[in-house]
């Protein structure tokens, strides 16, 4: 299996300090989620979107993936966090083993988070949906403690 866990990319952590990423809903950067087959190889060292081993276009899924709807960052206690609305690709035949969230607005399409699905997830001429966890300090897809 090419995916070996979920990672917040190390380059993303540095880029936060450089002001590269803005997650503010409606006025921030555009973030995308691209799906990958089992030949993709991503780790915390992944720095940018690539179309190598991306799943094929099908239904409403196209190269580069789908645009995510940002949820404005917030905090609870000492943890800051943000999330995205669930994302669906319709009329799609897809087999994906993982995904990459990246900043489509910033130069070079820098990576944010690598997601490992823990195995093949499929849809056959149907809807392929990414369901994000609860947006709170314990579960949000992006958390900084």
Secondary structure, DSSP 8 states (H G I E B T S, - for coil): ----S-EE-HHHHHHHHTT-----TTTS--EEEEEE-TT----TT--B---TTB---BTTB-TT-EE--EEEEEEETTEEEEEE--EEEEEEEEEEEEEEEEESSSTT-BEEEEEEEEEEEEEEEEEEEE----SSTTT-SEEE-
